[in-house]
């Protein structure tokens, strides 16, 4: 009986420790993004000069494990984890003009995060998209360091605010005339819609999906094309 009680206590202490770590992670991530992100761009130069805050977050995120059964915490952790890993990868090679100038940036370089050694592509595709197949709004919050991405925000994604944050960022992107380019009966979409078409056409066309978030709907019969992605670094100059 005594050993059983000790086991229960150990489990409670461990659970409490994990909860503390992830709460600390969200709090520190919020401070970090607030300090280094302005108008959808990142001050990589300042982070490179003083990397302590980023390094602390990276170390903290290594040991955090989150179950996908706690969907909001899991999603919020990995969205922040993706964006921080992108920033960390850029800072390590800064100055650079584009993430594509860094060999294997998305598909080869592994990040030590969440108890895993994992690439950016696998965070996006295996941990998020594969586990939550109906959630296409991920594409408007995962920021790949290119100007063609929807803008990174100056706050952390958190479990309690995640639904509102996903909705807000999707609405911002899909009402931005530089992101969704409407000209009469024609509409040019970001290549995100071409690359991940299946995510956006689960319940209709791409235009049907976009119109769920638009203030001014696009003509349902509009001719759709895709404009080239802008891979220039989302850097504060």
Secondary structure, DSSP 4 states (H G I P E B T S, - for coil): -HHHHHHHHHHHHHHHHHHHHHHHHHHHHHHHHHHHEETTEE-HHHHHHS-HHHHHHHHHHHS----TTSHHHHHHHHHHHHHHHHHHHHHHH-S-SBGGGSTTTTTT--EEETTEEE-HHHIIIIIIITTSTT-GGGGGT---SBTTSPPPPSS---TTTHHHHHHHHHHHHHT-TTTSEEETTEEEEEHHHHHTHHHH-TTS-HHHHHHTT-SSPPPTTPEEEEEPP--BB-B--
